Amino acid sequence: MIRRQRYRLRTPSTGREVLVEAEPGKIYRDRDTGEPLEVVGKVLPLAPSPSKLPWAVENLRFCPHCDQLAQKDLNDCPNCGRRMGPLSEPAR
Ligand SMILES: [Zn+2]
């Protein structure tokens, strides 16, 4: 199975951004407005990460050290390797 590169795509008129496993050269359109999405950037890391969570917006957070996206269930940032600390979960 080929893992596709994930991209951040933005709807120009609304500024809404989505993470999509996009194929190069293919045009993706906004579900509501139908306008072509512009590529904002690739989503790192490219290598498989130990997280089980998919790279969906609701599963991601920004690393406080390097400001890159990482899955919420990871303790260590896959980009810079530093500990991101606990999520804002209810204390047990
Ligand atoms: Zn980091």
PDB file of the backbone (N, CA, C, O) and the ligand in Angstrom, with CONECT records:
HET     ZN  A 101       1
ATOM      1  N   MET A   1       0.845  -1.194   0.000  1.00  0.00           N
ATOM      2  CA  MET A   1       0.000   0.000   0.000  1.00  0.00           C
ATOM      3  C   MET A   1       0.881   1.245   0.000  1.00  0.00           C
ATOM      4  O   MET A   1       1.831   1.358   0.774  1.00  0.00           O
ATOM      5  N   ILE A   2       0.548   2.152  -0.865  1.00  0.00           N
ATOM      6  CA  ILE A   2       1.325   3.381  -0.975  1.00  0.00           C
ATOM      7  C   ILE A   2       0.745   4.440  -0.046  1.00  0.00           C
ATOM      8  O   ILE A   2      -0.444   4.757  -0.085  1.00  0.00           O
ATOM      9  N   ARG A   3       1.627   4.970   0.785  1.00  0.00           N
ATOM     10  CA  ARG A   3       1.185   6.056   1.652  1.00  0.00           C
ATOM     11  C   ARG A   3       1.302   7.371   0.902  1.00  0.00           C
ATOM     12  O   ARG A   3       2.376   7.740   0.428  1.00  0.00           O
ATOM     13  N   ARG A   4       0.205   8.056   0.806  1.00  0.00           N
ATOM     14  CA  ARG A   4       0.228   9.335   0.100  1.00  0.00           C
ATOM     15  C   ARG A   4       0.704  10.446   1.018  1.00  0.00           C
ATOM     16  O   ARG A   4       0.486  10.431   2.230  1.00  0.00           O
ATOM     17  N   GLN A   5       1.349  11.392   0.402  1.00  0.00           N
ATOM     18  CA  GLN A   5       1.756  12.586   1.129  1.00  0.00           C
ATOM     19  C   GLN A   5       0.523  13.405   1.517  1.00  0.00           C
ATOM     20  O   GLN A   5      -0.408  13.568   0.729  1.00  0.00           O
ATOM     21  N   ARG A   6       0.542  13.899   2.715  1.00  0.00           N
ATOM     22  CA  ARG A   6      -0.569  14.740   3.154  1.00  0.00           C
ATOM     23  C   ARG A   6      -0.243  16.217   2.938  1.00  0.00           C
ATOM     24  O   ARG A   6       0.879  16.677   3.149  1.00  0.00           O
ATOM     25  N   TYR A   7      -1.259  16.920   2.515  1.00  0.00           N
ATOM     26  CA  TYR A   7      -1.083  18.348   2.258  1.00  0.00           C
ATOM     27  C   TYR A   7      -2.112  19.150   3.028  1.00  0.00           C
ATOM     28  O   TYR A   7      -3.215  18.691   3.323  1.00  0.00           O
ATOM     29  N   ARG A   8      -1.705  20.358   3.336  1.00  0.00           N
ATOM     30  CA  ARG A   8      -2.685  21.322   3.843  1.00  0.00           C
ATOM     31  C   ARG A   8      -3.221  22.098   2.654  1.00  0.00           C
ATOM     32  O   ARG A   8      -2.463  22.718   1.908  1.00  0.00           O
ATOM     33  N   LEU A   9      -4.514  22.057   2.489  1.00  0.00           N
ATOM     34  CA  LEU A   9      -5.149  22.759   1.381  1.00  0.00           C
ATOM     35  C   LEU A   9      -6.071  23.834   1.948  1.00  0.00           C
ATOM     36  O   LEU A   9      -6.699  23.647   2.990  1.00  0.00           O
ATOM     37  N   ARG A  10      -6.142  24.973   1.234  1.00  0.00           N
ATOM     38  CA  ARG A  10      -6.926  26.095   1.730  1.00  0.00           C
ATOM     39  C   ARG A  10      -7.916  26.561   0.686  1.00  0.00           C
ATOM     40  O   ARG A  10      -7.601  26.651  -0.500  1.00  0.00           O
ATOM     41  N   THR A  11      -9.115  26.853   1.147  1.00  0.00           N
ATOM     42  CA  THR A  11     -10.107  27.470   0.275  1.00  0.00           C
ATOM     43  C   THR A  11      -9.833  28.965   0.238  1.00  0.00           C
ATOM     44  O   THR A  11      -9.881  29.624   1.276  1.00  0.00           O
ATOM     45  N   PRO A  12      -9.543  29.516  -0.948  1.00  0.00           N
ATOM     46  CA  PRO A  12      -9.148  30.928  -1.031  1.00  0.00           C
ATOM     47  C   PRO A  12     -10.184  31.895  -0.459  1.00  0.00           C
ATOM     48  O   PRO A  12      -9.814  32.848   0.226  1.00  0.00           O
ATOM     49  N   SER A  13     -11.455  31.672  -0.721  1.00  0.00           N
ATOM     50  CA  SER A  13     -12.458  32.664  -0.324  1.00  0.00           C
ATOM     51  C   SER A  13     -12.760  32.630   1.167  1.00  0.00           C
ATOM     52  O   SER A  13     -13.091  33.657   1.760  1.00  0.00           O
ATOM     53  N   THR A  14     -12.649  31.456   1.773  1.00  0.00           N
ATOM     54  CA  THR A  14     -13.023  31.349   3.184  1.00  0.00           C
ATOM     55  C   THR A  14     -11.818  31.210   4.094  1.00  0.00           C
ATOM     56  O   THR A  14     -11.922  31.444   5.298  1.00  0.00           O
ATOM     57  N   GLY A  15     -10.675  30.834   3.536  1.00  0.00           N
ATOM     58  CA  GLY A  15      -9.493  30.638   4.362  1.00  0.00           C
ATOM     59  C   GLY A  15      -9.527  29.346   5.149  1.00  0.00           C
ATOM     60  O   GLY A  15      -8.636  29.084   5.957  1.00  0.00           O
ATOM     61  N   ARG A  16     -10.545  28.537   4.922  1.00  0.00           N
ATOM     62  CA  ARG A  16     -10.644  27.275   5.632  1.00  0.00           C
ATOM     63  C   ARG A  16      -9.563  26.308   5.143  1.00  0.00           C
ATOM     64  O   ARG A  16      -9.326  26.183   3.942  1.00  0.00           O
ATOM     65  N   GLU A  17      -8.920  25.636   6.077  1.00  0.00           N
ATOM     66  CA  GLU A  17      -7.845  24.715   5.712  1.00  0.00           C
ATOM     67  C   GLU A  17      -8.232  23.294   6.069  1.00  0.00           C
ATOM     68  O   GLU A  17      -8.860  23.038   7.096  1.00  0.00           O
ATOM     69  N   VAL A  18      -7.844  22.379   5.198  1.00  0.00           N
ATOM     70  CA  VAL A  18      -8.088  20.966   5.453  1.00  0.00           C
ATOM     71  C   VAL A  18      -6.797  20.205   5.204  1.00  0.00           C
ATOM     72  O   VAL A  18      -5.943  20.639   4.431  1.00  0.00           O
ATOM     73  N   LEU A  19      -6.666  19.054   5.877  1.00  0.00           N
ATOM     74  CA  LEU A  19      -5.545  18.162   5.629  1.00  0.00           C
ATOM     75  C   LEU A  19      -6.034  17.036   4.738  1.00  0.00           C
ATOM     76  O   LEU A  19      -7.002  16.352   5.069  1.00  0.00           O
ATOM     77  N   VAL A  20      -5.371  16.843   3.618  1.00  0.00           N
ATOM     78  CA  VAL A  20      -5.825  15.873   2.636  1.00  0.00           C
ATOM     79  C   VAL A  20      -4.644  15.030   2.182  1.00  0.00           C
ATOM     80  O   VAL A  20      -3.538  15.533   1.981  1.00  0.00           O
ATOM     81  N   GLU A  21      -4.906  13.724   2.024  1.00  0.00           N
ATOM     82  CA  GLU A  21      -3.908  12.888   1.372  1.00  0.00           C
ATOM     83  C   GLU A  21      -4.090  13.071  -0.115  1.00  0.00           C
ATOM     84  O   GLU A  21      -4.897  12.387  -0.746  1.00  0.00           O
ATOM     85  N   ALA A  22      -3.339  13.991  -0.665  1.00  0.00           N
ATOM     86  CA  ALA A  22      -3.582  14.419  -2.033  1.00  0.00           C
ATOM     87  C   ALA A  22      -2.634  13.753  -3.010  1.00  0.00           C
ATOM     88  O   ALA A  22      -1.494  13.425  -2.679  1.00  0.00           O
ATOM     89  N   GLU A  23      -3.132  13.561  -4.222  1.00  0.00           N
ATOM     90  CA  GLU A  23      -2.283  13.077  -5.298  1.00  0.00           C
ATOM     91  C   GLU A  23      -1.731  14.274  -6.053  1.00  0.00           C
ATOM     92  O   GLU A  23      -2.460  15.225  -6.336  1.00  0.00           O
ATOM     93  N   PRO A  24      -0.435  14.229  -6.382  1.00  0.00           N
ATOM     94  CA  PRO A  24       0.165  15.336  -7.121  1.00  0.00           C
ATOM     95  C   PRO A  24      -0.543  15.548  -8.451  1.00  0.00           C
ATOM     96  O   PRO A  24      -0.847  14.593  -9.166  1.00  0.00           O
ATOM     97  N   GLY A  25      -0.799  16.799  -8.769  1.00  0.00           N
ATOM     98  CA  GLY A  25      -1.381  17.116 -10.061  1.00  0.00           C
ATOM     99  C   GLY A  25      -2.890  17.065 -10.108  1.00  0.00           C
ATOM    100  O   GLY A  25      -3.505  17.521 -11.072  1.00  0.00           O
ATOM    101  N   LYS A  26      -3.489  16.507  -9.064  1.00  0.00           N
ATOM    102  CA  LYS A  26      -4.938  16.428  -9.051  1.00  0.00           C
ATOM    103  C   LYS A  26      -5.517  17.680  -8.410  1.00  0.00           C
ATOM    104  O   LYS A  26      -4.982  18.192  -7.427  1.00  0.00           O
ATOM    105  N   ILE A  27      -6.617  18.164  -8.976  1.00  0.00           N
ATOM    106  CA  ILE A  27      -7.251  19.365  -8.448  1.00  0.00           C
ATOM    107  C   ILE A  27      -8.281  18.969  -7.394  1.00  0.00           C
ATOM    108  O   ILE A  27      -9.162  18.146  -7.646  1.00  0.00           O
ATOM    109  N   TYR A  28      -8.158  19.559  -6.230  1.00  0.00           N
ATOM    110  CA  TYR A  28      -9.137  19.321  -5.184  1.00  0.00           C
ATOM    111  C   TYR A  28      -9.988  20.566  -5.019  1.00  0.00           C
ATOM    112  O   TYR A  28      -9.498  21.694  -5.067  1.00  0.00           O
ATOM    113  N   ARG A  29     -11.267  20.330  -4.825  1.00  0.00           N
ATOM    114  CA  ARG A  29     -12.192  21.453  -4.736  1.00  0.00           C
ATOM    115  C   ARG A  29     -12.887  21.479  -3.391  1.00  0.00           C
ATOM    116  O   ARG A  29     -13.098  20.449  -2.750  1.00  0.00           O
ATOM    117  N   ASP A  30     -13.235  22.691  -2.984  1.00  0.00           N
ATOM    118  CA  ASP A  30     -13.961  22.860  -1.747  1.00  0.00           C
ATOM    119  C   ASP A  30     -15.329  22.210  -1.867  1.00  0.00           C
ATOM    120  O   ASP A  30     -16.019  22.348  -2.877  1.00  0.00           O
ATOM    121  N   ARG A  31     -15.707  21.492  -0.799  1.00  0.00           N
ATOM    122  CA  ARG A  31     -16.963  20.752  -0.832  1.00  0.00           C
ATOM    123  C   ARG A  31     -18.165  21.688  -0.973  1.00  0.00           C
ATOM    124  O   ARG A  31     -19.165  21.330  -1.596  1.00  0.00           O
ATOM    125  N   ASP A  32     -18.068  22.860  -0.405  1.00  0.00           N
ATOM    126  CA  ASP A  32     -19.217  23.763  -0.419  1.00  0.00           C
ATOM    127  C   ASP A  32     -19.206  24.721  -1.596  1.00  0.00           C
ATOM    128  O   ASP A  32     -20.218  24.880  -2.278  1.00  0.00           O
ATOM    129  N   THR A  33     -18.079  25.356  -1.838  1.00  0.00           N
ATOM    130  CA  THR A  33     -18.044  26.405  -2.858  1.00  0.00           C
ATOM    131  C   THR A  33     -17.619  25.884  -4.224  1.00  0.00           C
ATOM    132  O   THR A  33     -17.875  26.534  -5.237  1.00  0.00           O
ATOM    133  N   GLY A  34     -16.972  24.720  -4.268  1.00  0.00           N
ATOM    134  CA  GLY A  34     -16.554  24.161  -5.533  1.00  0.00           C
ATOM    135  C   GLY A  34     -15.312  24.787  -6.121  1.00  0.00           C
ATOM    136  O   GLY A  34     -14.880  24.403  -7.208  1.00  0.00           O
ATOM    137  N   GLU A  35     -14.726  25.754  -5.416  1.00  0.00           N
ATOM    138  CA  GLU A  35     -13.541  26.401  -5.972  1.00  0.00           C
ATOM    139  C   GLU A  35     -12.293  25.551  -5.710  1.00  0.00           C
ATOM    140  O   GLU A  35     -12.226  24.822  -4.721  1.00  0.00           O
ATOM    141  N   PRO A  36     -11.334  25.650  -6.583  1.00  0.00           N
ATOM    142  CA  PRO A  36     -10.107  24.856  -6.402  1.00  0.00           C
ATOM    143  C   PRO A  36      -9.369  25.272  -5.137  1.00  0.00           C
ATOM    144  O   PRO A  36      -9.255  26.459  -4.828  1.00  0.00           O
ATOM    145  N   LEU A  37      -8.875  24.286  -4.419  1.00  0.00           N
ATOM    146  CA  LEU A  37      -8.126  24.563  -3.204  1.00  0.00           C
ATOM    147  C   LEU A  37      -6.678  24.836  -3.550  1.00  0.00           C
ATOM    148  O   LEU A  37      -6.115  24.229  -4.460  1.00  0.00           O
ATOM    149  N   GLU A  38      -6.083  25.760  -2.811  1.00  0.00           N
ATOM    150  CA  GLU A  38      -4.662  26.014  -3.025  1.00  0.00           C
ATOM    151  C   GLU A  38      -3.848  25.286  -1.964  1.00  0.00           C
ATOM    152  O   GLU A  38      -4.242  25.191  -0.801  1.00  0.00           O
ATOM    153  N   VAL A  39      -2.701  24.779  -2.399  1.00  0.00           N
ATOM    154  CA  VAL A  39      -1.841  24.021  -1.498  1.00  0.00           C
ATOM    155  C   VAL A  39      -1.088  24.984  -0.593  1.00  0.00           C
ATOM    156  O   VAL A  39      -0.384  25.875  -1.068  1.00  0.00           O
ATOM    157  N   VAL A  40      -1.240  24.802   0.697  1.00  0.00           N
ATOM    158  CA  VAL A  40      -0.535  25.639   1.657  1.00  0.00           C
ATOM    159  C   VAL A  40       0.820  25.041   1.993  1.00  0.00           C
ATOM    160  O   VAL A  40       1.808  25.763   2.127  1.00  0.00           O
ATOM    161  N   GLY A  41       0.865  23.731   2.128  1.00  0.00           N
ATOM    162  CA  GLY A  41       2.139  23.110   2.438  1.00  0.00           C
ATOM    163  C   GLY A  41       1.986  21.628   2.648  1.00  0.00           C
ATOM    164  O   GLY A  41       0.877  21.110   2.778  1.00  0.00           O
ATOM    165  N   LYS A  42       3.120  20.950   2.680  1.00  0.00           N
ATOM    166  CA  LYS A  42       3.124  19.531   3.005  1.00  0.00           C
ATOM    167  C   LYS A  42       3.031  19.371   4.512  1.00  0.00           C
ATOM    168  O   LYS A  42       3.487  20.226   5.271  1.00  0.00           O
ATOM    169  N   VAL A  43       2.442  18.279   4.929  1.00  0.00           N
ATOM    170  CA  VAL A  43       2.368  17.980   6.344  1.00  0.00           C
ATOM    171  C   VAL A  43       3.502  17.029   6.700  1.00  0.00           C
ATOM    172  O   VAL A  43       3.658  15.964   6.102  1.00  0.00           O
ATOM    173  N   LEU A  44       4.282  17.438   7.680  1.00  0.00           N
ATOM    174  CA  LEU A  44       5.373  16.603   8.159  1.00  0.00           C
ATOM    175  C   LEU A  44       4.916  15.855   9.399  1.00  0.00           C
ATOM    176  O   LEU A  44       3.951  16.306  10.015  1.00  0.00           O
ATOM    177  N   PRO A  45       5.502  14.790   9.807  1.00  0.00           N
ATOM    178  CA  PRO A  45       6.658  14.164   9.176  1.00  0.00           C
ATOM    179  C   PRO A  45       6.239  13.241   8.038  1.00  0.00           C
ATOM    180  O   PRO A  45       5.097  12.785   7.972  1.00  0.00           O
ATOM    181  N   LEU A  46       7.181  12.978   7.152  1.00  0.00           N
ATOM    182  CA  LEU A  46       6.923  12.073   6.052  1.00  0.00           C
ATOM    183  C   LEU A  46       7.019  10.623   6.503  1.00  0.00           C
ATOM    184  O   LEU A  46       6.330   9.748   5.979  1.00  0.00           O
ATOM    185  N   ALA A  47       7.879  10.385   7.477  1.00  0.00           N
ATOM    186  CA  ALA A  47       8.061   9.014   7.942  1.00  0.00           C
ATOM    187  C   ALA A  47       6.878   8.605   8.802  1.00  0.00           C
ATOM    188  O   ALA A  47       6.230   9.445   9.426  1.00  0.00           O
ATOM    189  N   PRO A  48       6.606   7.317   8.827  1.00  0.00           N
ATOM    190  CA  PRO A  48       5.518   6.844   9.706  1.00  0.00           C
ATOM    191  C   PRO A  48       5.824   7.194  11.147  1.00  0.00           C
ATOM    192  O   PRO A  48       6.965   7.064  11.591  1.00  0.00           O
ATOM    193  N   SER A  49       4.839   7.626  11.865  1.00  0.00           N
ATOM    194  CA  SER A  49       5.035   7.972  13.260  1.00  0.00           C
ATOM    195  C   SER A  49       4.400   6.882  14.126  1.00  0.00           C
ATOM    196  O   SER A  49       3.562   6.116  13.651  1.00  0.00           O
ATOM    197  N   PRO A  50       4.794   6.817  15.373  1.00  0.00           N
ATOM    198  CA  PRO A  50       4.248   5.766  16.252  1.00  0.00           C
ATOM    199  C   PRO A  50       2.797   5.997  16.635  1.00  0.00           C
ATOM    200  O   PRO A  50       2.186   5.152  17.289  1.00  0.00           O
ATOM    201  N   SER A  51       2.244   7.120  16.240  1.00  0.00           N
ATOM    202  CA  SER A  51       0.870   7.406  16.645  1.00  0.00           C
ATOM    203  C   SER A  51      -0.124   6.540  15.896  1.00  0.00           C
ATOM    204  O   SER A  51       0.092   6.189  14.736  1.00  0.00           O
ATOM    205  N   LYS A  52      -1.208   6.199  16.563  1.00  0.00           N
ATOM    206  CA  LYS A  52      -2.288   5.467  15.909  1.00  0.00           C
ATOM    207  C   LYS A  52      -3.322   6.406  15.318  1.00  0.00           C
ATOM    208  O   LYS A  52      -4.186   5.990  14.546  1.00  0.00           O
ATOM    209  N   LEU A  53      -3.230   7.647  15.676  1.00  0.00           N
ATOM    210  CA  LEU A  53      -4.240   8.586  15.202  1.00  0.00           C
ATOM    211  C   LEU A  53      -3.997   8.994  13.767  1.00  0.00           C
ATOM    212  O   LEU A  53      -2.849   9.187  13.367  1.00  0.00           O
ATOM    213  N   PRO A  54      -5.063   9.131  12.976  1.00  0.00           N
ATOM    214  CA  PRO A  54      -4.894   9.665  11.630  1.00  0.00           C
ATOM    215  C   PRO A  54      -4.559  11.151  11.683  1.00  0.00           C
ATOM    216  O   PRO A  54      -4.792  11.838  12.678  1.00  0.00           O
ATOM    217  N   TRP A  55      -4.002  11.616  10.563  1.00  0.00           N
ATOM    218  CA  TRP A  55      -3.623  13.033  10.524  1.00  0.00           C
ATOM    219  C   TRP A  55      -4.834  13.885  10.173  1.00  0.00           C
ATOM    220  O   TRP A  55      -4.869  14.539   9.131  1.00  0.00           O
ATOM    221  N   ALA A  56      -5.811  13.868  11.044  1.00  0.00           N
ATOM    222  CA  ALA A  56      -6.958  14.742  10.864  1.00  0.00           C
ATOM    223  C   ALA A  56      -6.802  15.924  11.807  1.00  0.00           C
ATOM    224  O   ALA A  56      -6.145  15.836  12.844  1.00  0.00           O
ATOM    225  N   VAL A  57      -7.416  17.015  11.426  1.00  0.00           N
ATOM    226  CA  VAL A  57      -7.222  18.252  12.189  1.00  0.00           C
ATOM    227  C   VAL A  57      -7.558  18.061  13.663  1.00  0.00           C
ATOM    228  O   VAL A  57      -6.876  18.588  14.542  1.00  0.00           O
ATOM    229  N   GLU A  58      -8.623  17.296  13.919  1.00  0.00           N
ATOM    230  CA  GLU A  58      -9.055  17.164  15.303  1.00  0.00           C
ATOM    231  C   GLU A  58      -8.106  16.308  16.126  1.00  0.00           C
ATOM    232  O   GLU A  58      -8.203  16.293  17.353  1.00  0.00           O
ATOM    233  N   ASN A  59      -7.185  15.592  15.474  1.00  0.00           N
ATOM    234  CA  ASN A  59      -6.241  14.742  16.197  1.00  0.00           C
ATOM    235  C   ASN A  59      -4.866  15.371  16.332  1.00  0.00           C
ATOM    236  O   ASN A  59      -3.948  14.746  16.862  1.00  0.00           O
ATOM    237  N   LEU A  60      -4.715  16.590  15.862  1.00  0.00           N
ATOM    238  CA  LEU A  60      -3.392  17.196  15.831  1.00  0.00           C
ATOM    239  C   LEU A  60      -3.286  18.366  16.799  1.00  0.00           C
ATOM    240  O   LEU A  60      -4.272  19.020  17.140  1.00  0.00           O
ATOM    241  N   ARG A  61      -2.052  18.603  17.227  1.00  0.00           N
ATOM    242  CA  ARG A  61      -1.768  19.804  18.009  1.00  0.00           C
ATOM    243  C   ARG A  61      -0.398  20.310  17.601  1.00  0.00           C
ATOM    244  O   ARG A  61       0.375  19.613  16.945  1.00  0.00           O
ATOM    245  N   PHE A  62      -0.120  21.528  18.003  1.00  0.00           N
ATOM    246  CA  PHE A  62       1.175  22.105  17.663  1.00  0.00           C
ATOM    247  C   PHE A  62       2.166  21.836  18.782  1.00  0.00           C
ATOM    248  O   PHE A  62       1.867  22.042  19.958  1.00  0.00           O
ATOM    249  N   CYS A  63       3.355  21.369  18.400  1.00  0.00           N
ATOM    250  CA  CYS A  63       4.422  21.182  19.370  1.00  0.00           C
ATOM    251  C   CYS A  63       4.830  22.546  19.927  1.00  0.00           C
ATOM    252  O   CYS A  63       5.037  23.485  19.158  1.00  0.00           O
ATOM    253  N   PRO A  64       4.949  22.670  21.249  1.00  0.00           N
ATOM    254  CA  PRO A  64       5.316  23.964  21.838  1.00  0.00           C
ATOM    255  C   PRO A  64       6.765  24.346  21.567  1.00  0.00           C
ATOM    256  O   PRO A  64       7.143  25.500  21.774  1.00  0.00           O
ATOM    257  N   HIS A  65       7.583  23.405  21.110  1.00  0.00           N
ATOM    258  CA  HIS A  65       9.004  23.685  20.901  1.00  0.00           C
ATOM    259  C   HIS A  65       9.297  24.097  19.469  1.00  0.00           C
ATOM    260  O   HIS A  65       9.954  25.110  19.233  1.00  0.00           O
ATOM    261  N   CYS A  66       8.808  23.311  18.508  1.00  0.00           N
ATOM    262  CA  CYS A  66       9.165  23.584  17.118  1.00  0.00           C
ATOM    263  C   CYS A  66       7.962  24.067  16.315  1.00  0.00           C
ATOM    264  O   CYS A  66       8.105  24.423  15.146  1.00  0.00           O
ATOM    265  N   ASP A  67       6.770  24.084  16.933  1.00  0.00           N
ATOM    266  CA  ASP A  67       5.584  24.633  16.291  1.00  0.00           C
ATOM    267  C   ASP A  67       5.150  23.823  15.068  1.00  0.00           C
ATOM    268  O   ASP A  67       4.486  24.346  14.173  1.00  0.00           O
ATOM    269  N   GLN A  68       5.530  22.543  15.039  1.00  0.00           N
ATOM    270  CA  GLN A  68       5.060  21.676  13.973  1.00  0.00           C
ATOM    271  C   GLN A  68       3.889  20.848  14.477  1.00  0.00           C
ATOM    272  O   GLN A  68       3.707  20.670  15.682  1.00  0.00           O
ATOM    273  N   LEU A  69       3.101  20.346  13.538  1.00  0.00           N
ATOM    274  CA  LEU A  69       1.952  19.542  13.925  1.00  0.00           C
ATOM    275  C   LEU A  69       2.382  18.151  14.352  1.00  0.00           C
ATOM    276  O   LEU A  69       3.271  17.548  13.750  1.00  0.00           O
ATOM    277  N   ALA A  70       1.738  17.647  15.402  1.00  0.00           N
ATOM    278  CA  ALA A  70       1.991  16.292  15.869  1.00  0.00           C
ATOM    279  C   ALA A  70       0.671  15.711  16.336  1.00  0.00           C
ATOM    280  O   ALA A  70      -0.241  16.439  16.728  1.00  0.00           O
ATOM    281  N   GLN A  71       0.582  14.398  16.290  1.00  0.00           N
ATOM    282  CA  GLN A  71      -0.635  13.764  16.773  1.00  0.00           C
ATOM    283  C   GLN A  71      -0.768  13.952  18.284  1.00  0.00           C
ATOM    284  O   GLN A  71       0.216  13.966  19.023  1.00  0.00           O
ATOM    285  N   LYS A  72      -1.991  14.092  18.703  1.00  0.00           N
ATOM    286  CA  LYS A  72      -2.242  14.407  20.107  1.00  0.00           C
ATOM    287  C   LYS A  72      -1.831  13.295  21.050  1.00  0.00           C
ATOM    288  O   LYS A  72      -1.515  13.564  22.209  1.00  0.00           O
ATOM    289  N   ASP A  73      -1.825  12.042  20.584  1.00  0.00           N
ATOM    290  CA  ASP A  73      -1.550  10.951  21.513  1.00  0.00           C
ATOM    291  C   ASP A  73      -0.059  10.688  21.693  1.00  0.00           C
ATOM    292  O   ASP A  73       0.325   9.771  22.420  1.00  0.00           O
ATOM    293  N   LEU A  74       0.773  11.475  21.046  1.00  0.00           N
ATOM    294  CA  LEU A  74       2.214  11.306  21.206  1.00  0.00           C
ATOM    295  C   LEU A  74       2.718  12.143  22.377  1.00  0.00           C
ATOM    296  O   LEU A  74       2.272  13.269  22.594  1.00  0.00           O
ATOM    297  N   ASN A  75       3.658  11.568  23.126  1.00  0.00           N
ATOM    298  CA  ASN A  75       4.291  12.324  24.195  1.00  0.00           C
ATOM    299  C   ASN A  75       5.485  13.110  23.678  1.00  0.00           C
ATOM    300  O   ASN A  75       5.781  14.205  24.155  1.00  0.00           O
ATOM    301  N   ASP A  76       6.168  12.530  22.691  1.00  0.00           N
ATOM    302  CA  ASP A  76       7.345  13.186  22.140  1.00  0.00           C
ATOM    303  C   ASP A  76       7.049  13.664  20.732  1.00  0.00           C
ATOM    304  O   ASP A  76       6.434  12.953  19.937  1.00  0.00           O
ATOM    305  N   CYS A  77       7.488  14.859  20.436  1.00  0.00           N
ATOM    306  CA  CYS A  77       7.251  15.440  19.126  1.00  0.00           C
ATOM    307  C   CYS A  77       7.986  14.640  18.047  1.00  0.00           C
ATOM    308  O   CYS A  77       9.187  14.407  18.185  1.00  0.00           O
ATOM    309  N   PRO A  78       7.306  14.214  16.983  1.00  0.00           N
ATOM    310  CA  PRO A  78       7.977  13.458  15.921  1.00  0.00           C
ATOM    311  C   PRO A  78       8.878  14.336  15.061  1.00  0.00           C
ATOM    312  O   PRO A  78       9.665  13.819  14.269  1.00  0.00           O
ATOM    313  N   ASN A  79       8.776  15.627  15.201  1.00  0.00           N
ATOM    314  CA  ASN A  79       9.590  16.538  14.391  1.00  0.00           C
ATOM    315  C   ASN A  79      10.904  16.894  15.077  1.00  0.00           C
ATOM    316  O   ASN A  79      11.970  16.820  14.467  1.00  0.00           O
ATOM    317  N   CYS A  80      10.820  17.280  16.352  1.00  0.00           N
ATOM    318  CA  CYS A  80      12.035  17.710  17.039  1.00  0.00           C
ATOM    319  C   CYS A  80      12.434  16.751  18.144  1.00  0.00           C
ATOM    320  O   CYS A  80      13.513  16.888  18.720  1.00  0.00           O
ATOM    321  N   GLY A  81      11.561  15.758  18.458  1.00  0.00           N
ATOM    322  CA  GLY A  81      11.927  14.744  19.432  1.00  0.00           C
ATOM    323  C   GLY A  81      11.818  15.186  20.871  1.00  0.00           C
ATOM    324  O   GLY A  81      12.159  14.429  21.779  1.00  0.00           O
ATOM    325  N   ARG A  82      11.347  16.405  21.095  1.00  0.00           N
ATOM    326  CA  ARG A  82      11.256  16.872  22.471  1.00  0.00           C
ATOM    327  C   ARG A  82       9.896  16.515  23.057  1.00  0.00           C
ATOM    328  O   ARG A  82       8.914  16.318  22.340  1.00  0.00           O
ATOM    329  N   ARG A  83       9.873  16.441  24.360  1.00  0.00           N
ATOM    330  CA  ARG A  83       8.641  16.073  25.047  1.00  0.00           C
ATOM    331  C   ARG A  83       7.653  17.234  24.998  1.00  0.00           C
ATOM    332  O   ARG A  83       7.980  18.371  25.339  1.00  0.00           O
ATOM    333  N   MET A  84       6.430  16.913  24.561  1.00  0.00           N
ATOM    334  CA  MET A  84       5.452  17.973  24.396  1.00  0.00           C
ATOM    335  C   MET A  84       4.636  18.214  25.653  1.00  0.00           C
ATOM    336  O   MET A  84       3.909  19.203  25.743  1.00  0.00           O
ATOM    337  N   GLY A  85       4.753  17.310  26.630  1.00  0.00           N
ATOM    338  CA  GLY A  85       4.001  17.502  27.854  1.00  0.00           C
ATOM    339  C   GLY A  85       2.589  16.976  27.716  1.00  0.00           C
ATOM    340  O   GLY A  85       2.138  16.634  26.623  1.00  0.00           O
ATOM    341  N   PRO A  86       1.902  16.916  28.839  1.00  0.00           N
ATOM    342  CA  PRO A  86       0.552  16.336  28.818  1.00  0.00           C
ATOM    343  C   PRO A  86      -0.425  17.231  28.077  1.00  0.00           C
ATOM    344  O   PRO A  86      -0.289  18.454  28.046  1.00  0.00           O
ATOM    345  N   LEU A  87      -1.394  16.594  27.494  1.00  0.00           N
ATOM    346  CA  LEU A  87      -2.490  17.345  26.905  1.00  0.00           C
ATOM    347  C   LEU A  87      -3.345  17.935  28.016  1.00  0.00           C
ATOM    348  O   LEU A  87      -3.252  17.535  29.177  1.00  0.00           O
ATOM    349  N   SER A  88      -4.157  18.871  27.644  1.00  0.00           N
ATOM    350  CA  SER A  88      -5.063  19.443  28.640  1.00  0.00           C
ATOM    351  C   SER A  88      -6.220  18.484  28.869  1.00  0.00           C
ATOM    352  O   SER A  88      -7.359  18.732  28.473  1.00  0.00           O
ATOM    353  N   GLU A  89      -5.880  17.369  29.532  1.00  0.00           N
ATOM    354  CA  GLU A  89      -6.886  16.383  29.852  1.00  0.00           C
ATOM    355  C   GLU A  89      -7.287  16.552  31.317  1.00  0.00           C
ATOM    356  O   GLU A  89      -6.549  17.124  32.118  1.00  0.00           O
ATOM    357  N   PRO A  90      -8.466  16.045  31.643  1.00  0.00           N
ATOM    358  CA  PRO A  90      -8.855  16.099  33.060  1.00  0.00           C
ATOM    359  C   PRO A  90      -7.872  15.328  33.928  1.00  0.00           C
ATOM    360  O   PRO A  90      -7.465  14.227  33.559  1.00  0.00           O
ATOM    361  N   ALA A  91      -7.491  15.868  35.043  1.00  0.00           N
ATOM    362  CA  ALA A  91      -6.557  15.198  35.938  1.00  0.00           C
ATOM    363  C   ALA A  91      -7.194  13.966  36.550  1.00  0.00           C
ATOM    364  O   ALA A  91      -8.390  13.923  36.838  1.00  0.00           O
ATOM    365  N   ARG A  92      -6.330  12.949  36.740  1.00  0.00           N
ATOM    366  CA  ARG A  92      -6.866  11.726  37.329  1.00  0.00           C
ATOM    367  C   ARG A  92      -6.324  11.532  38.737  1.00  0.00           C
ATOM    368  O   ARG A  92      -6.663  10.552  39.400  1.00  0.00           O
TER     369      ARG A  92
HETATM  370 ZN    ZN A 101       8.614  19.679  18.153  1.00  0.00          ZN2+
END
